[in-house]
Amino acid sequence: MGSRIIAVVSKNDFELSEEDILAIANERISASDRARGGEIDVLDLTSFLIKDCSEITTKITGISLHQEWIPPDQVQQIYQALKKYNSTIQPQAFEYLNCSLDDILELTKFVKACSQRKLGLYNPAWDF
């Protein structure tokens, strides 16, 4: 499995506004999926399961996703680094990784929305 990072307003404020949730939803959910409707779990929508992508993400961005708190300025740096990386990526680069290209693209969408809303990321694994 792996730990989960959650979009938050600040290290002490985990309550996202409706606008925050909607912005993340608009980035992560395709138009065809929205048209189909159905229930969406807000925690799944406003978080990302790190899985096996943490090592490659750290190499790409220079920032570990395993920190307790990643402030908005670092979320912006993560997004910019992933965006740059994604523009040059070759799918075969993932053949030796447990992390897929789809996982990296999904992470990029997630941190893009967080970056645009000036949200930080919290890793609840530190609560244990």
ZAPAFI-311784 format. One record per residue: residue in three letters; x, y, z of N, C-alpha, C in turn. Coordinates in steps of 0.001 Angstrom, whole numbers, plus 524288, in hexadecimal, padded with zeros to 5 digits. Example, Ala and Ser with C-alpha at 12.3 -4.5 7.8 and 13.67 -1.06 7.14 Angstrom:
// ZAPAFI-311784
Ala833867E9C681E788300C7EE6C81E78833907F31C81E78
Ser832327F73681BA8835667FBDC81BE4832648001E81EBE
This chain:
// ZAPAFI-311784
Met803517FB718000080000800008000080375804C080000
Gly802FB80858803318060080D1E8034C802FD811318064A
Ser805938156280764802D08196B80A4D7FFE481D0880695
Arg7FC9482017808D37F92B82395805E47FA888293380753
Ile7FAD282CA2803677FB6183234804707F618834C08037E
Ile7F4CF83880806DB7EFAC83AEF806C37F044840C7805D9
Ala7ED00842EC802717ECE88488D8018F7EA8E84B308065E
Val7ED4F84F29808667EB788520380CFC7EC84857D380C45
Val7E9A385B0180F3A7EA54860A580F027EF79862348118D
Ser7F08B85FED816097F56C860ED818CD7F69385C4381C52
Lys7FB0E85C7B81EDB7FC9C85827822487F8A085741826A6
Asn7F5D385B5B828137F20B85AFC82C5C7EC6185B7B82A8B
Asp7EB7485C0A8258A7E62A85CCB823837E540858F681F06
Phe7E25C854D6820387E172850B881C5F7DC488516681978
Glu7D9578556D81ABC7D41D8563A818967D46D8590D81355
Leu7D3B88562080F157D3BF85877809E67CE8485B10808D5
Ser7CEAD85F57805F47C9D5861F0804617C75485EE17FFE8
Glu7C26A8600F7FED57BFD185DA07FA617C2B385EE17F558
Glu7C4AB863B77F5017C79A8655F7F05F7CC998622D7EFB8
Asp7CF49861117F4197D40185DD57F3DF7D2B9858687F1CA
Ile7CEB28560A7F3F57CD1F850C17F2657CB79850B17ECAA
Leu7C87A854A17EB0D7C6C2854F67E5A27CB5F8559D7E1E6
Ala7CF2F858D17E35A7D3CF859997E0087D6D98547D7DF62
Ile7D768851977E39D7DA1C84C8C7E34D7D6ED848B97DFFA
Ala7D1C8848AE7E0C17CE648453E7DDB17CEC08467E7D7E1
Asn7CEA584B7F7D6997CEE384D067D1147D3FF84B657CE8F
Glu7D82C84B457D1897DD3F849B67CF6B7DDB6843C67CEFE
Arg7DB98841097D2BF7DC8183B5C7D30D7D859838077D062
Ile7D3AC83A0C7CFC77CF69836EB7CD957CE7A838A67C7F8
Ser7CEAC834FC7C4687CDE6836487BEE47C843837F47BDEE
Ala7C77B83AD67B9B07C24083CB27B84C7BE8A838207B77A
Ser7C06B833E67B51A7BCFF82F5D7B42D7BB7182CCA7B94F
Asp7BF0D82C8B7BD107BDB582A5B7C22E7B9D782DD97C50F
Arg7BA7C833047C49F7B6C8836A07C7167B15C835FF7C4B7
Ala7B11D835457BF927AC15834B87BCE87A93E82FC37BE9E
Arg7AC3682BAB7BFD87A9DC826C07C1A07A791827407C711
Gly7A9A382AE97CA1E7A7B282BAC7CF677A9A9827847D31E
Gly7A6D1826C17D7467A85D822ED7DB337AAE8825947DFD8
Glu7AB73822977E3F77ADC1824B27E8B87B3AE824997E877
Ile7B602828AA7EAB87BBA9829157EAEE7BD35829CF7F09F
Asp7C0E3826B57F2647C2DC827277F7B47C66282BEF7F80F
Val7C50A82FA27FB767C7FD8347E7FBE67CD97833717FDA3
Leu7CE7882FB3801237D3C782E78802CF7D70182C6E7FE3D
Asp7D4BD828FB7FB0E7D7938270D7F67C7D8C982B767F2AF
Leu7D52082F077F2277D5C6833677EE897D9EC837407F067
Thr7DA0C838557F57D7DD7B83C697F79C7E27B83A377F9F7
Ser7E3CE8356E7F8687E8A78330E7FA417EB0582FD67F5DB
Phe7EFC982E317F6BE7F27B82AFC7F2DB7F573826BC7F5B1
Leu7F49D821E77F4187F75A81D767F65C7FCC281D347F3DF
Ile800C781DF97F6F78062181E657F4F3807DF819637F244
Lys80650814F47F447807BD80FD87F22380D9F80F867F152
Asp80F1680DFF7ECA68149C80D377EB6D816F5811DE7E884
Cys81428816337E853815ED81ABD7E54C8196A81E717E864
Ser81A1381D867ED5D81CE9821587F0888229C821E27EEF0
Glu8252F81D8B7EDAA82AC081DD07EC4D82B9A820E17E73C
Ile8289881FA07E33582938822637DE4082793828187DECC
Thr823888291A7E1EF821CA82E7C7E2BB825FD831A87E57D
Thr8289082F5F7E95882CD3832187EC0B831438333F7E83E
Lys8327682F837E4D18369A830627E0F68352A834BD7DD2A
Ile83048834F67DB9082E83838EA7D7CC82E5283E4B7DA52
Thr82C3983E8A7DF1982B068439C7E18082F01845727E589
Gly831E9841BD7E7CC835778431C7EC0A832AE843BF7F141
Ile82D9C842867F16182A738431A7F625827E483DDA7F75F
Ser8288E83C067FC2982640837147FDC682079837C27FF16
Leu81D4E8342D7FD38817B9834307FE89816BD831C3803E3
His81AD082FBE8065481A3682D2480B6281AE5830D281003
Gln81B19835DD80F0681B5C839A181353815FB83A13815E1
Glu815E583BB781AC0810E383C8E81D5E80DDF840F881AC0
Trp81088845368196480E0A849E9817488113784BF0812B1
Ile80E9684CD080E4E8110384F3C809BE80E1485455808D2
Pro810A6858C8809C880DFE85DD78094780CBC85F2C8038F
Pro8091A862D5802C3807618643A7FD7880BCE865B77F9BE
Asp80FDC8685E7FB9D8141A869D57F809816FB865007F609
Gln8177C861037F943819F085C277F77881645859087F3F3
Val8112A8595D7F4EF80D5E856CF7F17880DDD8592F7EC04
Gln80E8F85E507EBBF80F5E860FB7E6C28145385EF67E416
Gln8188185E4A7E71581D6585C397E4EC81CB1856A77E2E8
Ile819D0853737E5DA818C084E127E42C815C584E287DF01
Tyr811C8851757DEB880EAF851C27D9EA81206853737D544
Gln8151F857887D5F08185A8597B7D19E81C398554D7CFC5
Ala81E948527E7D3798225484E657D20C81F9C849E37CF3F
Leu81B12848457D12681836844047CE9A81659845A67C92D
Lys8147B84A717C8B7812A784C627C3A48172184C4F7BFA9
Lys81BAC84E1C7C1488203B84E1B7BDD6821C3848837BC6A
Tyr821D7845187C0478234083F9C7BF6B81F5A83CFD7BBBB
Asn81A5083DF47BC928163F83B737B9718168283D0B7B3B5
Ser81895841AB7B2A3818DD843717AD3581D2B840A17AA28
Thr820BA83E147ACEF8251483B717AA4C8250E8358E7AB1C
Ile82140833957ADF28214B82E1A7AF958203282A597AB13
Gln8229B825F97AB5E821A2821B97A7C081F3881D407AAE3
Pro81AD381B117A9208183C816E67AC2381BD2812627ADA0
Gln81F988111A7AA5C8231180CC07AB9C8268680DEA7B055
Ala826D5812D37B1E7829ED814357B683827B5811A87BB6E
Phe822D780FF17BB388204C80DB17BFD08207D807C17BFE8
Glu822EE8056A7BC1E823107FFBE7BBCD825987FD397C08A
Tyr829567FFD87C2FB82C2C7FD887C75C82A1C7FF637CCA8
Leu82612802857CCA4823F7804AE7D18181EDC802067D302
Asn81D98802407D7FA81878800787D9CB81466804BE7D907
Cys81625809657D7D1812C980DE87D701811B480E677D123
Ser80CE080F3E7CFC280B8480F9B7CA3980B69815497C869
Leu80B8E815F17C35880AFE81B297C10C805C881D857C2A9
Asp801A981A5C7C2BB7FC8881C4B7C4637FCAB81E557C9FE
Asp7FF9681BAA7CD688001481D7B7D2D4802A5822DA7D304
Ile806CF823937D006809828289C7CFF6805FD82CDC7CDB2
Leu8031F82B9D7C9927FF9482F717C7437FB33830DE7CB10
Glu7F94382CFD7CDEF7F52582E017D1D17F73B831597D64D
Leu7FBF4830367D80C7FE70833687DC1B7FF1E838FC7DA29
Thr8009F839997D5468015283ED27D3127FC2F841DD7D321
Lys7F7EA83F5D7D1AB7F2C7841F47D1D97F176843A07D76A
Phe7F27A840187DB1B7F146841307E0987F462845E17E298
Val7F98C845D87E1C17FCB584A2C7E3D17FBC884F317E0C0
Lys7FA2484EC67DBD77F8C1853777D8D77F434856457DB71
Ala7F0138534D7DCA07EB83855AA7DF287ECEF857DE7E483
Cys7F014855017E77A7F1C0856E47ECA17F4FB85BDA7EC17
Ser7F86585BEA7E83F7FBB6860737E74F7F86F8653F7E5E1
Gln7F4B4864877E2727F15F868DD7E0C57EE2686B0E7E54A
Arg7ECAA867B37E8F07E97B869667ED6C7ECDF86AE77F21B
Lys7F21986A9F7F1727F5D386BDF7F59E7F4FE8686F7FA72
Leu7F4388635D7F9657F38385F847FD8C7F8AF85CC87FE9C
Gly7F94F85B09803667FDC6857DA804D87FC3085226804C2
Leu7FFF384ECD805F97FEF38492D806358007E8472680B90
Tyr7FD35843D180DAD7FE1084194812DD7FE5483BA881252
Asn802088394881503802A28339A814F5801028317E81A4B
Pro7FC5082F3981AB47FA7782D5581FCD7FD81828BB821FE
Ala801038266E81EE48043582221820F580763823E3825AA
Trp80856828FE8260F80B5C82B2682A728083282B3F82F7A
Asp8031D82A4482F357FFC882A57833D68006C8257A8372B
Phe803068217D8351C8036581C8B837F98087481C1C83AEB
